Amino acid sequence: MYGHGLQRAQQSLLPYIPDKARVLVLGGGSGWILQQRLQTGKALTIVCLDASPAMLRRARQAYEQLAEKHCCSVSFRLGNEQALQWQETV
């Protein structure tokens, strides 16, 4: 996918995430997709996992800008898919 195609594809599935769902943002980069999930108005539990310390910082900054305007629980962790805990894989 090129250009905004990836963003459109990611956004198209947001309405199907149920309220109170657990959501994994793997390699979320700048936090753009995290912001989109926060703005759904749903009470989500989100794990934001990225292998880049710089991108994780950017995602955290994006989250902090919206922190008071949503009801999600977000944790930020440095790593890749191998850093997932066993209970996060089901």
N, C-alpha and C positions, 0 to 999 in steps of 0.2 A: 504494500500500500504506500502511496506517495502523497505528499502534500497534506491536505486536510482530510484525506480519506481515512487515515487511522483514527483521527479525532472523531470523525463522524461515526465510525464503526463503534468506538468505545462509548460514545454518547447514546447510540441507538439502543443499547441494552440497559441503560440506567433505570428506565421505568419498570423493568422486570425484577429488580433486586427487591426482595421483600423487606418490610419493616423488621427491625431487630436482627438483621442478617449479619453474619460474620463475613467481612470482605478483606481479601488480600490484594494489596497494590504492590506488585512485584516489578521493581525497576521503574517506578513512577516518575523518575526524572525530576523535572522542575516543580512538580506538585499540581500541574494542571488538572490531571484526572482526579486527584484527591479533592481538589476544590469542587469539581463537578459532583462528586459523590456527597460532599458535605451539603451542597445546595439542594439535594433531593428532598430535604425535610424529614427524612427517615432517621430513626434511632439506630445507627449502624455501629458495629464494633469493627474498627479498621486497623489492620496491621500494614504499615508502610515499610517495605523492605527494599533496600537499594544497596548495591555494592560500591557505590561512589559516595564518599563522605560529603563532597560538594553538593551533589544532587539531593542527598538526604537533608542537608542544611536548607537548601532552597525549598524543599517540600515542607519542612517544618515552619519556615517563614511564611509560606502560603497558608498553612494551617493557622498560624497565630493571628493572621489578619482576619480570619473568620471564626476564631475560637469561641467568641461569645454569641455567635449567631446560629448555632446549630446544637443538636443534642447527640452528637456522635462521640464515641470514645476512640481515640486514635493513639496508637503507639508507633514509634519510629525505631527501626533497628537497622544496623549496618550489616550487610551480608547478602547472600544470594539464596536460591531455593534450598540449598543444602543447610541453611541456618534455620529452617523451619523446625519447630518443635513437633513431636509426633502427633499431639492432639490438634495441631493446626492443619494437618494434612487430610483430615476427614471432612 
